[in-house]
Amino acid sequence: MAAPLSDGERRKQISVRGIAGLGDVAEVRKSFNRHLHFTLVKDRNVATPRDYYFALAHTVRDHLVGRWIRTQQHYYERDPKRIYYLSLEFYMGRTLQNTMVNLGLQNACDEAIYQLGLDLEELEEIEEDAGLGNGGLGRLAACFLDSMATLGLAAYGYGIRYEFGIFNQKIVDGWQVEEADDWLRYGNPWEKARPEYMLPVHFYGRVEHTPEGVKWIDTQVVLAMPYDTPVPGYKNNTVNTMRLWSAKAPNDFNLQEFNIGDYIEAVLDRNLAENISRVLYPNDNFFEGKELRLKQEYFVVAATLQDIIRRFKSSKFGCRDPVRTCFETFPDKVAIQLNDTHPALSIPELMRILVDVEKVDWDKAWEITKRTCAYTNHTVLPEALERWPVSMFEKLLPRHLEIIYALNQMHLDHVAALYPGDIDRLRRMSVIEEGDCKRINMAHLCVIGSHAINGVARIHSDIVKNSVFKDFYELEPEKFQNKTNGITPRRWLLLCNPGLADIIAEKIGEGFITDLSQLKKLLEFIDNETFIRDVAKVKQENKLKFAAYLEEQYKVKINPMSMFDVQVKRIHEYKRQLLNCLHAITLYNRIRSNPSKSFVPRTIMIGGKAAPGYHMAKMIIKLITSIGEVINNDPYVGDKLKVIFLENYRVSLAEKVIPAADLSQQISTAGTEASGTGNMKFMVNGALTIGTMDGANVEMAEEAGEENLFIFGMRVEDVEALDQKGYNALEYYESLPELRQAIDQISSGFFSPRDPGCFKDVVNMLMHHDRFKVFADYEAYIKCQGQVDHLFMDPREWTRKVIRNIACSGKFSSDRTITEYAREIWGVEPSATAIPPPNLPRN
């Protein structure tokens, strides 16, 4: 294996990082020194590494500003249809390197920082992740913003500026412990506060029906302060905006007449209002019906819709009518995409503004609302569906409750006319669920209030049509679509795997960066020995680098020649980290019973956060760490097998581990993972996939050929058949000796000698109420893992499969996904033409 390139050699290479012009380098150095002096008020004697990071961040940000202003000016002049992507999560990760990549500044900055005697990579590591998301849904929103900017769409991401993002995960004695993520502690150089656009948001109060119309009065007001973050497209001079709202108490908050005298108490109570944007709810695929969460959902919706309408009215060709009721053109100028049901209140809120404030006729308002909104469904798990108690709405949003009742009545009248006497259908399709506690089904609200509903992978969209929203699909089949998820190749290939990006560009040019389907051209090189060697070499370098990182950060030594077998994602029963555990134990038992036999060495890495209130997920983490404790300290095992729990999995750690992985585990029970996007990241980065026919795995297998993935286990039909028959875990336990041995070891305390009963809940769940049928796929999984081992022993064949996978991963670019949303839902056309740069006159 060749030694890694020295810094000097690396800099001489012309690569996809862009050639550093001498002028650029001098300019970056000058700007860096200026910011260190004037922005940070430091000199080289007292500056810390963090000061250097901030100086560089401000330098790079300066390159965005002109393009950002010019892009927004361009939109004002051309007045294109605006796309508003509403999401309660944007899992952005770090911004510095992504900005340098998209602006083509990486090499200039690298060289300038090197000349200043500093190390760029070291500075990049200082930046905090913007962890304003839980997992797939939040990261998808971030990839979509990148693609929308790269495709030249006039798009805006709208969400909440949480003061505390997803918790930092510490492992203490093998257990997850949560720590607050104070990501703003040192300030955020990428955001710009916009107090001049601050807006009021109303809560509580009561509704008055007057001859002049409906009034929502006696409300409590919270102010929404916008913070704007630039979103640069890839080398097209487009810079879009992500606007995140922060809650502020108004200055007269709690200082009304009844509070005279307790001034101090009143000022302290401002926190109550400002708590709305304090913290991200850390649940993935789980609904927790807390009032604060409902407040967050309405807060982002109410502020955003005011902003959207303000922009619509003040646009150059927009509404100049003094009566301000010309909303007919609204759906031609505005598209609102709801990222799951979390921003579903957009539907009644838009109705409230149109009808109560703008005095638009009810039926006209409903038509406008439906033509404007579209809804993306992200899960079929029943426990994830948002069902808010009517009583909570009554108190917090009384007018919205009235509007929802009226919309539901209209909807049910329509259904009843089409299906007379079908009372059960009315019950199933109602937005209001009757029962001991009346609830509002937010998914049903989204379906009736949107002109398009989409799932996020073909198999998921089929399940949405044929089961979750079956009745609605029968009513309006034309509303239902599929939009298979994608990932941005800028962050997930160029930025995180420059070595691979370089050897690809060497063979097929740089076009793949904005048209990932061009990776197909790599099929010509599947038997090219030089290319096979280069791909294997890049993977080995990435593995060495990750092994060094693990040793430095976590003091764990791993064998870089072993197979890096990786499962990183949120910890959840449906994702079946337990199946992975059972394989690890089975391998361990095989090694123990035959220590002289030659085994394919593996390092099994599992990472991910568990929701703090999800007991079983926390037990799964404890089980993984306990298995690792036993296996990693068993002298019989040595280098053949290691089990590592990757602490605090997050975007910046994904960027390190994914390029180093050999095997990607995507092993959810068929029919449970809506799409998955980690699966796509591994594929484009040269790992092979072991997985079930679930989510986007189905389409990955279709693109690359099923024989080029390790597909195993039940299909959706098999799971349904097993449900009909009745799943009995005991049958598998009794008929599969290796499974029984593993379960008995977990149960008897073999992996928890100091607390033998530690895992009784896990075993009890697996044996008696496992909704996700781990044992049913165990045998097929173990057998399939044997095929993985067999192929790994033939490095040339393994690498040829890797190349075929990379070559067939082009479909899974978020550029393709967003192009489909644009054409088939939003009614806009992506544009390949770059806006002129700030240094050139405008057209």
Buried (B, 14 or more C-beta within 10 A) or exposed (E): EEEEEEEEEBBEEEBBBBEBEEEBBBBBBEBBBBBBBEBBEBEEEEBEEEBBBBBBBBBBBBBBEBBBEBBBEBBEEEBBBBBBBBBBBBBBBBBBBBBBBBBBBBBBBBBBBBEBEBBBEEBBEBBBBBBBBBBBBBBBBBBBBBBBBBBBBBBBBBBBBBBBBBBBBEBEEBEBEBEEBEBBEEEBBBBBBEEEBBBEBBBEBEBEEEEEEBBBEEBBBBBBBBBBBBBBBBBBBBBBBBBBBBBBBBEEBBBEEEBEEEEEEBBEBBEBBBBBBBBBBBBBBBBEEEEEBBBBBBBBBBBBBBBBBEBBBEBEEBBEEEEEBBBEEBBEBBBBBBBBBBBBBBBBBBBBBBBBBBEBEBEBBBBBBBBBBBBBBBBBBEEBBBBBBBEBBEBBBBBBBBBBBBBBEEBBEEBBEEBEEBEEBBEBBBBBBEEEEBBBBBBBBBBBBBBBBBBBBBBBBBBBBEEBBBBBBEBEEEBBBBBBBBBBBBBBBBBBBBBBBBBBBEBBEBEBBBBBBBBBBBEEBBEBEEBBBBBBBBBBBBBBBBBEBBEEEEEBEBBBEBBBBBBBBBBBBBBBBBBBBBBBBBBBBBBEEEEEEEBBBBBBBBBBBBBBEBEBBBBBBBBBBBBBBBBBEBEEBEBBBBBBBBBBBBBBBBBBBBBBBBBBBBBBBBBBBBBBBBBBBBBBBBBBBBBBBBBBBBBBBBBBEEEBBBBBBBBBEBBBEBEEEEBBBEEBBEEBEBBEBBBEBBBBBBBBEEEEEBBEEBBEBBBEEBBBBBBBBBBBBBEBBEEBBEBBEEBEEBBBBBBBBBBBBBBBBBBBBBBBBBEBBBEBEBBEEEBBEBEEEEE
